[in-house]
Amino acid sequence: MSEEEKRAAPNIPKDQLTPPLPKRFYTDVTVGDAPGGGFQILLDGRAVRTPKKQLLIVPTRALAEAIAAEWAAQDAHIDPSKMPLSKLAITSIDGVTGSMREVASDIVRYAGSDLLCYRAEAPATLAEQQARTWDPLLSWIEAQSGARFLLAEGVMPVTQNRFALERIEDLVAPYDAMQLAALHVMTTLTGSAFLALAVAKDRLSAEEAWDAAHIDEDWQIARWGVDVEATERRERRRREMLSADRFFRLLAAA
């Protein structure tokens, strides 16, 4: 399209460009035993399948019931944005199961430039707050991994040694596809593999990890005030973090 055509084109609101949500096509939502083990979600008795036509099967009834509750809560239309547990389960099955090595490697890549290793040079109050919150967590991950991690000040990068990253690989290796999916979400949302592992290993709650990941941002807010759009985006991402943590917990629930 030429510049003249672009200028002449009607200014269509963004909401009109969004594909319409699919209509709810079912009445009853139940949980059933899956063939081969695990639990599946049934819509009017028919098993839910992923976009890649895989059965939506999860290992615990607690998680299956929580996912079923998301489907049951839909109104006239099905809104995926209100179904975070379903989304994570589908991502695990369609996107992570066949790519576990790549997903684990991406988590380790975050550890190579982990948020907790990058410290402010100034002001002193921010640097002190980072140290007060992050130093115990860094000591914990070093104790867990048996490796030492280098710190950087300002924006100058540091290269973590291969041994340290291999120890993080060892910490990530035991997780299955669904656990990895949740761990990866928490890592990308916080910018820290260390914080995600601290949540997974019950060193921190998800809320504590979220707060620890936003020390710099909270300091800026206290100094310059709140940006409404940024606050809304942050709240959406916080809810994603809490959903990933809940998904992870439900994978181990009885």
N, C-alpha and C positions, 0 to 999 in steps of 0.2 A: 504494500500500500504506500502510495506517495505521500509526501508531507501535506499536500493540498487535500488529499482524500482523508488523511487522518484528522485534519482540522475541520473538515466538513462532516465527519462521522458524528452521529448523535452521542451525547455523553450519557452512557448507560450506567446506572447505579451498579455498584459491585454486587449487591445482593441479587440483582437480576441475572448476573453472570454465573452465579453459583448453581451447580446442578441441583435439581429438586431432590429432597430426601425421599427414599422409598417408603411407600405406604406399609403400615403394619398389616401383615397378611395372615396372622395367626391369632388364636384366642388363648390357648393354654400353654404354659411353660412348665416343664417338669425336668427332673434329673433322673437319668437311668444308668444302669451299669453298661459299660462299653465292652464290646467284644475284645477279648484279649487283656482286659484289665482297665482300670480307671473309670472315669465317669463322663457321660456326655449330656449335652443339653438337648431337650426334645421340644419342638414346637408343634403342638397338636399331634404329638406322637412320632414326629419325624426328626431325625437327628440333624443338628446344625452342621453345615460344612463350611470350610474356609473358602476364600476366593479361588484357591488352587484345588478345590474339590476334596480336600482332606477332611476327615471327621474331626470335629472340635472336641477333643478328648483331653481331660486334665486328670492329674493323678490323685486328687483328694476330693471327697464329697464337699468339704467346706468351700473350696474354690469353685466347684461346679455350681453349688447353690448360690454363691455370690454372683457368678456370671448369669445364672438363670434369673436372678432378681433384676439385673440390668435389663434383660430382654422383657421381663414382665412389666417393668416400669415405663416402657415406651408407650407413647400415646398413639395418635393417629398415624404418625410417621416414625421411622426408625432413625434416630440421631446418633451416629457413631461417637460424636464428641461427648456424649453422656454415658458411654459404655467403655471406660478405660480398662477394666479387667478383661472384657471380651477382646478389645484391641490388642492387649499384650499377649493373650493366649493365641490369637490368630497370628500375630507377628512371630511368636515362638515357633509355631507349627510350620508356617509357610516360609519364614525368612531366616530363622536361626538354626533349626534342626539340621539342615544340610550345610550350614556355614559356621559351625561352632568355633572352629579354629580361627576364622577371620574375626568373629565377634570378640573372642577372648583376646586376640592380638590387638584389637582396637582399644580395649580397656587398658591393656598394658601400655599402649602408646600414650594414653592420657597420663599414666604414671611417670612416663619419661619427661613430662613437662607439667607435673602436678601443681595445682593451685597452691597447695600447702608449702611448696618449695620456693614460691616467688613472693618476696617480702618487699614492703615499701621502704624506701630510704628515708622518706619524710612524708608527713610530719611525725614527730616522735610519738604522739598519742595514738596514731593509727598503727605504727610499727609495734608499739607496746601491746596494743590490743590483739594484733595478729599473733605475736609471740605468746601471749597469755592463753589464747585459744588453740593455736595450731601446734605449738611445741609439744604439748602432751600427746596430741594425736600423732605427730610425726614420730615421737619416741615409741608410741604403741605400734605403729606400722613397722618400724625398724625391729622391734622385739618380735613381732609376728613373722617377719620375713628373714631375719638374721642378716640384714644388709643395712648399709648406711646410704643416705640420700643427701646430695649436695643442695645447698640453698643459694638462691640468687637474689640480688637486690635490684630493684628497678626493672627495666625491660630487657636487660642483657640475659640471653639464654644460658643455661648450663646443660651439659650433656651428662646424663646419669650413666654410670658404668653398666656394662652388660650383665655383670653378676647380679646387681641389684634388681634389674628388670626381670631376669630369669627367676628370681625369688618371688616377684609379684606374679609371674606366670604360674608358679607353683601354688600360690594362694587362690588363683582364679580357676585352675584346672579341675578341681572337684565338682564344680557346678554344672548342672545339666542345662539343656537348652532353655527351659522356661526360667530357671534361676538366672542364667546368663542374660536373658532378655531384660529382666527386671534390673539386674546389676548394671547393664549397659545404659539403661534409661537414667538411673541414678547418677552414673558417672558423667554422662553428657550434660545433665541438668545442672550439676554442681561444678563441673570442670575438674573433678577430682576422683581418681580411682581410689585414693586413700579414704576419702569420706564415704564412698559407696561401700567399700569393704568394711568400714567401721560400722555401718548400718547393718550389713549382712551378718556380721559377727557379733551383733548386739553390744558393741562398744558405745554406739550413739543411737539415739532415736532418729527417725527421719527428720523431725522438726529441728533437732539439735544440729544435725548435719546441714540442713538448709540454712540455718542461721550462721553456722560457721563458714559456709560458702559465700555469704553476703556481707561479710564484715566491711569490705571496701565500699560496697554500694551503700550500706547503711551509714557509713561515715560521710559519704558524699551527700546523702539525703539530709543528715543532721546539719550539714553545713550550707547546702544550697536549696533545700526544700524538695517537695515531692513533685514528680512528673506523673501526671494522671495516666497517660498511655503506658509508660514504663511500669507503673504500679499494677495496672491491669494485666499486663503481660507477665509480670513476676508472679502474680497470684495464680494465673493459669498454670504456670510452670511449677509452682509450689504444689498445686493439686495433683499434677502429674507425678511429682516426687512421692507424695503420700500414697497415691494409687499404686505406684511401682513397689513401694514398701509393703503395702497391704497384700498385693499379689504374691510377693516373696514370702510373706508370713503364711498366707493361706496354702502355699505349696507344701508347708510342713505341718499344717493343722490336721488334727485327727478327724 
